[in-house]
Amino acid sequence: MPDVAPLHPLRADMIGRELAVAWSDGRESFIPLEKLRRACPCASCGGEPDVMGNIERPHVSYGPGSFDLREIRFVGGYALQPVWNDGHDSGLYSFRMLRALDENAAA
């Protein structure tokens, strides 16, 4: 079986109201910033499981700056961490999750 390198972003930049990601397989993703923020996987936004595995999703409200991206950071070799203008920065988007947010990406 051939050695296959894991999919990872080579570069991520904000272009207009989208996050543009250039991937190691040559594809590009353009993810609307509002979609990215609403998909935040952190416990405050997406909830976290209780001891039985049930997830109660919290009510999240958005305000000025909630969909405005201030910065994007690479975290290790597995995730991107957006920093939003409203101060929210606890969401770690795995590369797999980030790719899945691109509706045009091949499965």
N, C-alpha and C positions, 0 to 999 in steps of 0.2 A: 504494500500500500504506500502511495507517495506521501511525502511529508507536506502537509498543507498548513500554511501560516494562518493563524487566526485573523479574522476580519477586524480591522481597526481603522480609526480615522487618521488620515495623514495631516489634516488641517480642518479647523472649524472657525468660521467667521460669521459675523452678523452682516447680512446684506438686506437693507431695507427693514422689513418686518418679518424676516425669516432667518433661521440659522442654516447656513450653508455648510455642508460637511463633504469633504473629499475623502473617499474611502480607499483602502489599500487594494481593492479589487477593480479600481478604475471608475466606479460609479460615483455619482454625486447625489446628495439628498438636499432638499430644501424644505425645512420644517417651519411652519408658521409659529412665531413666538408665543402667541396665545395658546395654541395647541400644546406646545412644549410645556408651558407653565401649568396648564390644567391637567397634564399627565404626570405632574411631579410625584415621584415615588416615595418621598419622605413620609415618616410616620405622622407628621402634623397634617399633611395634605391627603395622603392615601389611607391612613389608618395603620394599625398594626394588629397582628393576631393575638387573641387571648390564649389561655392555656388549652382550650379546646380547638384552636385553629380558626375560630370565627373572627371575622374582621368587621368592626363597626367603623364605617367611614365617617369622619368628622365633617361638619359643615365648614366649608372654606369660603371666606369672602375675599374679594379682590378690591383693591383701591388704586389710587393714582400710582403709577409706576409698576404695578403688578406684572404687566406684560412688556415692560421695557427692560431689555437686557443690558446690564452694566459691563459684565465680564463673563468669560467662559474659561474654566480651568480644566486641564487634564488631571485626572487622579489616577496615579499608578498606571498600569497598562490595561485598565478595564473600564473606566468610566469618565464621563464629563460632568462637571459641576457648574451649573449656571449661577451667576450672582445677579439678582434682579434689583431694579432701582428702589423697590420698597424694602430692601434689606434681606429678603428671603434668600438663603443660600445652602439649605441643608439637603437638597435633592441631589442624589448621585444617580445619573442615568447611565446604566451599563451600555456598552457599545451595542449589544444585541437589542436592548430596548430602544435605543436611539434609532437604530436602523429600522426597527419595526414601526416607528412613528412616521416614517416616510412611506406614504401610501403607494408610491411608484416603485419601491424597491422590490427586486425579485426575492422570492422566499428562500 
